[in-house]
Amino acid sequence: MTSITLPLTYKAIELPAYNANVVRAMLGLHIVEKTITQISDNHLLVKMQAASCNPSDIAFIQGGYNIFKSVPCVPGFEGTGIIAAVGAGLSADHWIGKRVSCFTQEDSDGTWAEYLIIKPGQLIQIDEALTIDQAACFFINPFTAFGLFETAIQRKAQAIVINAAGSRVSDVLFALAKKNHIKTIGIVRRQQTMESLIKKGFDKVLLTSGESFDENLRIVMQEFDSCVVYDAVGGEQTGIIANCLPANSEIVVYGGLSGKPVSGIDSMQLIFKKLTVSGFNLNEWMNIAEPAKIEQTKNTLTSMIVSEEIKIPINIHISIDEIVKGIRSYLGAMSDGKMLIHF
Ligand SMILES: NC(=O)c1ccc[n+]([C@@H]2O[C@H](COP(=O)([O-])OP(=O)(O)OC[C@H]3O[C@@H](n4cnc5c(N)ncnc54)[C@H](OP(=O)(O)O)[C@@H]3O)[C@@H](O)[C@H]2O)c1
């Protein structure tokens, strides 16, 4: 059953083919007209309002992510919109008009389009208090940070170390750490990001490009019995950080921004200092979490966003036709905030 007339023609951003070269991958993106003739049973049609661009989208168009769709395809893993129609098996009275935040990584068209077809399990209904900008990037990074932070809680960590601390995941980790009176140590690669994090209230911020980065980190870590490190960079940085940690620490790898394999961890750290190295994947966390836990997480994150304990800066707003310009700007200033495509 639908409240709109089918067939429906709309605009979408299309990826014709993967390309490991990010510039070529980006330049390949173009606008296409698509048509929906039918909404499958138990699916919903979302009129998209805005969609975000995350590092996973960039890795995806390069063919360097864990998710592969049949090409050509519409990229975009996350966004927000309003339910416009339902397929058979779902109640129009219940769904139509609801504001939702979507997270989809299936082999079907993604969120970078005026309309999206999605299953109820791939979205959450959002609080009216959230703005479109907040709702567009509500799902992936806040939920990831919340899931990551469970390790700090379980380990009763005195401190967390965040690599690539200028990121939006880091914004939420920082807010959760403050709420739980846990110290925050940020690691970044640019002086400007370091200054903004110090201003924000991080207890310590270290520059990886500094001459004695590892020595400085070792000194900072002496204050703590153990800690949890959240690492989105990987490569040799993971090893350098791991080798500076006190006994019984854990390093959780949740991103591969360096594009390089994790390396250089001293065996002695693993044998004698009981270092744990683990990974985190939001998809898996969502699959395991009970609906009540997801609802509770949603409510906690919503109230922290509404109260501005969590602030997710949006640096770039574009229309669907400006995708190439938008990605170019985002890649040049990732720490400054997200890029949103508005429909
Ligand atoms: N495992 C999961 O389930 C999951 C879920 C969500 C996100 N993630 C990962 O979390 C990470 C952060 O995502 P986000 O959306 O929060 O990012 P974001 O807000 O777009 O910011 C990206 C940050 O990474 C930094 N960065 C980029 N490339 C880097 C490199 N090679 N070395 C060091 N720093 C680098 C940027 O710093 P500059 O300003 O200096 O470029 C910026 O501060 C990404 O790796 C993403 O894939 C993982």
The ligand as an ORCA input file, in Angstrom:
! r2SCAN-3c Opt
* xyz 0 1
  N      34.084     -0.208     12.624
  C      32.940      0.455     12.533
  O      31.851     -0.131     12.699
  C      32.969      1.911     12.231
  C      31.777      2.661     12.268
  C      31.846      4.030     12.069
  C      33.069      4.631     11.774
  N      34.183      3.855     11.679
  C      35.492      4.428     11.375
  O      35.742      5.470     12.279
  C      36.683      6.344     11.719
  C      36.230      7.787     11.930
  O      35.020      7.995     11.202
  P      34.314      9.434     11.276
  O      33.143      9.405     10.370
  O      34.154      9.800     12.697
  O      35.456     10.327     10.606
  P      35.416     11.870     10.193
  O      34.577     12.634     11.133
  O      35.154     11.985      8.743
  O      36.934     12.286     10.444
  C      37.988     11.538      9.927
  C      39.190     11.809     10.824
  O      40.239     10.915     10.487
  C      41.445     11.636     10.314
  N      42.245     10.917      9.331
  C      41.908     10.632      8.045
  N      42.888      9.902      7.468
  C      43.857      9.746      8.401
  C      45.138      9.097      8.398
  N      45.588      8.455      7.322
  N      45.869      9.146      9.530
  C      45.414      9.788     10.629
  N      44.220     10.419     10.702
  C      43.456     10.402      9.593
  C      41.014     13.014      9.840
  O      42.018     13.917     10.187
  P      42.517     15.075      9.192
  O      41.578     16.227      9.396
  O      43.893     15.305      9.682
  O      42.435     14.526      7.788
  C      39.736     13.221     10.663
  O      40.033     13.707     11.949
  C      36.800      5.958     10.240
  O      37.937      5.166     10.057
  C      35.569      5.117     10.019
  O      35.699      4.184      8.968
  C      34.144      2.526     11.904
*
